[in-house]
């Protein structure tokens, strides 16, 4: 019986970007730790000496159940912000 290789699942999402700065979120399942997800935020200074270098700003491992809870809380936050009344400044 041979072992079946299951590829690592990974996704990347840009958090912020400007002409000089990029910040990305990377999520990756951890093969050796089923149920855990590596959660890494990278920053990249585009006008630095080495503009292709990405630095780790934050790294943590999150249980999949906590990541699902985070997804729900982010959804709640986004819905609340989308429905928040806009303040109109008077002159």
C-alpha positions as a printed NumPy array, in Angstrom:
array([[  0.   ,   0.   ,   0.   ],
       [  1.535,   3.32 ,  -1.041],
       [  1.123,   6.691,   0.606],
       [ -0.994,   9.154,  -1.319],
       [  0.467,  12.65 ,  -1.497],
       [ -2.108,  15.29 ,  -0.691],
       [ -0.929,  18.741,  -1.792],
       [ -0.737,  21.557,   0.729],
       [ -3.59 ,  24.028,   0.452],
       [ -2.459,  27.661,   0.422],
       [ -4.098,  30.984,  -0.372],
       [ -2.868,  34.557,  -0.448],
       [ -4.835,  37.779,  -0.063],
       [ -3.612,  41.355,  -0.399],
       [ -4.473,  43.372,   2.718],
       [ -3.147,  46.735,   1.6  ],
       [ -1.171,  48.182,  -1.274],
       [  0.237,  51.531,  -2.26 ],
       [  2.987,  52.715,  -4.586],
       [  5.589,  51.908,  -1.937],
       [  4.123,  49.252,   0.368],
       [  2.313,  45.906,   0.081],
       [  0.921,  43.764,   2.863],
       [ -0.39 ,  40.249,   2.248],
       [ -2.072,  37.523,   4.262],
       [ -1.037,  33.933,   3.575],
       [ -2.96 ,  30.926,   4.852],
       [ -1.574,  27.383,   4.571],
       [ -2.649,  24.092,   6.032],
       [  0.036,  22.313,   8.048],
       [  0.549,  18.732,   6.871],
       [  2.203,  17.613,  10.106],
       [ -0.541,  19.177,  12.252],
       [ -3.982,  18.28 ,  10.872],
       [ -6.582,  20.872,  11.843],
       [ -4.038,  23.702,  12.168],
       [ -3.598,  26.559,   9.711],
       [ -0.517,  28.762,   9.423],
       [ -1.594,  32.422,   9.321],
       [  1.207,  34.754,   8.11 ],
       [  1.178,  38.472,   7.328],
       [  4.018,  39.626,   5.074],
       [  5.061,  43.189,   4.378],
       [  7.017,  44.397,   1.392],
       [  8.599,  47.836,   0.997],
       [  8.722,  48.482,  -2.727],
       [ 11.226,  51.352,  -2.557],
       [ 13.681,  49.41 ,  -0.351],
       [ 17.15 ,  48.289,  -1.422],
       [ 15.642,  44.874,  -2.225],
       [ 12.036,  45.619,  -3.287],
       [ 11.177,  41.942,  -3.844],
       [ 11.976,  40.984,  -0.237],
       [  8.967,  40.076,   1.875],
       [  9.284,  40.3  ,   5.644],
       [  7.18 ,  38.369,   8.11 ],
       [  5.169,  40.883,  10.094],
       [  3.192,  38.289,  12.046],
       [  2.974,  34.497,  12.146],
       [  0.668,  32.264,  14.144],
       [ -1.005,  28.885,  13.921],
       [ -4.769,  28.782,  14.243],
       [ -7.087,  25.837,  14.716],
       [ -9.393,  25.445,  11.735],
       [-12.415,  25.899,  14.029],
       [-11.023,  29.276,  15.185],
       [-10.387,  30.306,  11.583],
       [-14.034,  29.519,  10.797],
       [-15.085,  31.622,  13.798],
       [-12.83 ,  34.461,  12.59 ],
       [-14.448,  34.239,   9.154],
       [-17.888,  34.581,  10.762],
       [-16.815,  37.546,  12.895],
       [-15.254,  39.309,   9.901],
       [-18.527,  38.77 ,   8.006],
       [-20.485,  40.273,  10.898],
       [-18.137,  43.253,  11.023],
       [-18.314,  43.866,   7.272],
       [-22.124,  43.696,   7.269],
       [-22.278,  46.144,  10.193],
       [-19.889,  48.584,   8.511],
       [-21.767,  48.372,   5.213],
       [-25.015,  49.352,   6.974],
       [-23.515,  52.022,   9.215],
       [-24.982,  55.476,   8.527],
       [-22.56 ,  57.89 ,   6.913],
       [-21.984,  61.096,   8.853],
       [-22.481,  64.203,   6.782],
       [-20.383,  67.155,   7.873],
       [-22.055,  70.519,   7.717],
       [-20.123,  73.657,   6.85 ]])
